[in-house]
């Protein structure tokens, strides 16, 4: 684990899980670095310098090296002239995306009420257009780490619904995990809610059929998790099943 002022036995001993988290994301810029890399998928050093207003080159270098050392970032070096370096999230780093999304949603609600997300147009541009998925045999829309699926081509105003459902899903993710935990513990024994959150993978929210499917879970390669939801707030959950 990278050395920083938070990574010491005295700090961590006060609260092991939160102390350990503080030791790896402590610092003025790390949350923002992870947010931008998760949002844009790939970032170069110069791009991060422009986005992080006020950061110095030496500080950015240090923060990137620590995040790479702690397993959040992958650094790809291209042997070109001039040399090109790109940063992306590792699998471990991607497991932190739901945390970033929850932090963003909380800040929008309590710290910046009425704030309009300037990234929304980029999330809704052509790269994220509705497509037909041959495996699911449904129309799908990838938004903010979630996949939305419909049996028929959705209406033109589907983006508003997608945004609303994404906010509700992320806001109730802890309750959703609590709903699934009894069945998951029967299958995987000694697991925690944080372990589940890190291994669920990207969910498919099948709106027409009122169900959420986890086909990318990383507990094993044999099972698919499914539950049904009866409201758009993800508060009335039913019939969790483990297939495979």
C-alpha positions, -999 to 999 in steps of 0.1 A, spaced: 0 0 0 13 34 -9 28 55 19 9 86 30 1 104 62 -30 83 68 -14 49 64 -1 43 98 -10 18 126 -23 45 150 -48 59 124 -59 25 112 -63 10 147 -91 35 155 -114 20 129 -99 -7 107 -122 -7 77 -127 31 75 -91 37 85 -79 15 57 -101 32 33 -88 66 44 -53 54 40 -58 46 3 -81 75 -8 -69 101 17 -56 133 -1 -71 163 -16 -73 150 -52 -77 112 -52 -116 111 -52 -116 135 -81 -89 116 -100 -109 84 -96 -141 101 -106 -127 115 -138 -110 83 -148 -141 63 -141 -163 87 -161 -140 91 -191 -127 55 -190 -91 66 -200 -73 97 -190 -39 111 -199 -17 131 -174 -23 164 -193 -61 158 -194 -62 153 -156 -40 184 -151 -66 205 -170 -95 190 -151 -80 194 -116 -79 232 -113 -51 241 -89 -32 209 -87 6 209 -93 24 185 -116 43 170 -87 12 165 -66 -7 148 -95 23 125 -101 24 115 -65 -14 109 -63 -14 88 -95 15 67 -83 -2 60 -50 -35 51 -67 -15 28 -90 4 13 -61 -28 7 -42 -44 -11 -71 -70 14 -83 -53 25 -115 -35 9 -144 -8 29 -162 -3 21 -199 29 35 -214 32 38 -252 66 39 -267 61 69 -289 78 103 -293 68 121 -273 59 92 -249 22 88 -241 8 75 -208 -28 66 -202 -46 58 -169 -76 35 -165 -93 18 -137 -83 -18 -127 -109 -44 -118 -103 -34 -82 -108 2 -91 -140 -5 -110 -154 -20 -78 -152 15 -63 -175 30 -89 -207 24 -70 -191 43 -40 -183 72 -62 -218 72 -77 -233 72 -42 -210 101 -31 -220 121 -62 -257 115 -56 -254 125 -20 -235 157 -28 -261 166 -55 -289 161 -30 -275 177 2 -245 200 -8 -256 212 -43 -294 211 -44 -307 223 -78 -273 218 -94 -275 205 -130 -250 179 -138 -228 192 -167 -218 156 -175 -253 146 -184 -250 155 -221 -219 133 -224 -236 104 -207 -265 107 -231 -245 111 -264 -244 87 -293 -219 63 -277 -246 55 -252 -275 51 -277 -301 24 -274 -288 -8 -290 -303 -43 -296 -284 -69 -275 -284 -103 -293 -277 -123 -261 -305 -107 -241 -328 -103 -271 -337 -69 -258 -330 -32 -264 -303 -20 -240 -290 14 -228 -258 17 -208 -259 45 -183 -236 54 -154 -225 18 -147 -260 3 -152 -276 -15 -181 -313 -8 -188 -333 -32 -210 -366 -32 -227 -385 -58 -248 -394 -31 -274 -377 0 -285 -381 26 -257 -399 59 -262 -378 91 -269 -382 103 -233 -365 71 -219 -335 91 -207 -355 108 -180 -367 75 -167 -333 60 -169 -318 88 -148 -345 85 -122 -342 47 -119 -304 50 -117 -306 75 -88 -331 53 -70 -311 21 -76 -279 36 -63 -297 53 -33 -312 19 -23 -282 -3 -31 -275 -11 5 -311 -22 11 -310 -43 -21 -279 -60 -9 -295 -66 25 -325 -82 7 -302 -106 -12 -278 -114 17 -296 -144 34 -297 -164 1 -261 -154 -8 -248 -164 26 -264 -198 22 -244 -203 -10 -211 -184 -3 -210 -186 36 -187 -160 51 -194 -129 30 -201 -93 39 -222 -66 24 -191 -48 11 -179 -80 -5 -212 -84 -22 -212 -48 -34 -177 -52 -49 -186 -84 -67 -221 -79 -81 -209 -65 -114 -230 -43 -137 -267 -50 -132 -293 -53 -160 -324 -34 -150 -352 -51 -171 -379 -24 -168 -406 -41 -188 -404 -73 -167 -397 -56 -134 -365 -75 -126 -328 -69 -120 -303 -94 -133 -267 -98 -123 -249 -117 -150 -214 -103 -144 -211 -112 -107 -176 -124 -99 -183 -147 -70 -181 -176 -95 -188 -183 -132 -218 -206 -126 -246 -184 -113 -269 -156 -123 -287 -135 -96 -322 -121 -102 -348 -103 -82 -381 -86 -90 -390 -50 -82 -426 -37 -80 -419 1 -78 -395 26 -94 -379 33 -60 -366 -2 -55 -382 -4 -21 -407 -33 -29 -384 -62 -38 -395 -98 -43 -384 -133 -53 -346 -132 -52 -332 -163 -71 -299 -178 -79 -298 -196 -112 -272 -219 -126 
